[in-house]
Amino acid sequence: MPSRPDEGSAVALRSVTHRYSSRGRHIDALHTLDLSISAGEFVVVVGPSGCGKSTLLGLIAGFHRPTTGTVQVDGAPVVGPGPDRGVVFQQPRLFPWLSVLGNVEFGLRGRGISRADRRARALAKLDQVGLADVAGLRPYELSGGMQQRAAIARALAPDPGVLLMDEPFAALDALTRDRMQEELRALWRDTGRTVLFVTHSIDEAVYLGTRIIVFSARPGRVVLDEASDIPAQGRDRDHPDFGTLRTRISTAVRSAAAP
Ligand SMILES: Nc1ncnc2c1ncn2[C@@H]1O[C@H](COP(=O)(O)OP(=O)(O)OP(=O)(O)O)[C@@H](O)[C@H]1O
């Protein structure tokens, strides 16, 4: 159920367990997880390695079905991937044989949108992420940060109500990462999308999130769920509130990771 282009979607997980089974081994990645995300929130999930963060994103994206429980977006059950949910991974995963514009247009194919409209929409998204002037280049001609911007434009092209981001800036150098964080926050403010963002960086979580969720070690459970009242405009890492929240999140992550 695609949301209107100017609003985000609500996400609800009820009593979700996800078990991977292979060669007789079972791994419970998530166990009876309840989570409600309101339209327009910027939620960041942090937690120990292997606690089920990517699994959570995969369930909402529709890449996996929960073993038990339900996953809904705007009240409709998730039954597979769809244009109402955009996904950005750690690696940009752009198609090397397509231009930057072709990559962004790709997600709009087969949706009854005319070629001219697809092109116009893709160009508008590239403009939004500052890449309009490199639309004709191939991905390998872009820097890592530019490639990730193109991946964000591709995810945004169908105007999804939810943007799911799995450590999207982890592979970037520190300066580019800082810049991308600022740009993402501006994009979120301007578009009103719901964002669910996974990271290992507590600093990144505090900088970006309006709400920060800490998962326990596997199977992931919510051990801290904290609204951030640091002003949305101009977050200042030197502000005492920033340091206080960072310390609280860091303590929760450390105790979540402890055996
Ligand atoms: N396809 C799969 N088959 C079997 N086990 C899997 C599969 N995908 C993930 N797992 C296991 O499920 C658990 C949760 O994995 P997941 O990738 O969701 O964790 P994560 O919190 O995102 O980890 P990281 O922070 O290291 O990226 C891990 O123990 C992982 O080994």
The ligand as a Gaussian input file, in Angstrom:
#p B3LYP/6-31G(d) Opt

LIG

0 1
 N       20.455000     -16.725000       5.928000
 C       20.815000     -17.093000       7.162000
 N       20.883000     -18.399000       7.499000
 C       21.236000     -18.795000       8.737000
 N       21.521000     -17.929000       9.740000
 C       21.463000     -16.614000       9.465000
 C       21.118000     -16.135000       8.166000
 N       21.143000     -14.779000       8.182000
 C       21.499000     -14.442000       9.441000
 N       21.690000     -15.537000      10.204000
 C       22.058000     -15.556000      11.626000
 O       21.047000     -14.866000      12.350000
 C       21.633000     -14.058000      13.368000
 C       21.211000     -12.623000      13.166000
 O       21.808000     -12.153000      11.972000
 P       21.648000     -10.639000      11.469000
 O       22.422000     -10.501000      10.216000
 O       20.221000     -10.274000      11.462000
 O       22.368000      -9.850000      12.677000
 P       22.930000      -8.355000      12.733000
 O       22.554000      -7.839000      14.072000
 O       22.484000      -7.573000      11.557000
 O       24.493000      -8.615000      12.650000
 P       25.692000      -7.604000      12.261000
 O       25.599000      -6.454000      13.214000
 O       26.925000      -8.420000      12.487000
 O       25.490000      -7.202000      10.833000
 C       23.139000     -14.292000      13.277000
 O       23.485000     -15.260000      14.236000
 C       23.352000     -14.818000      11.876000
 O       24.435000     -15.709000      11.834000

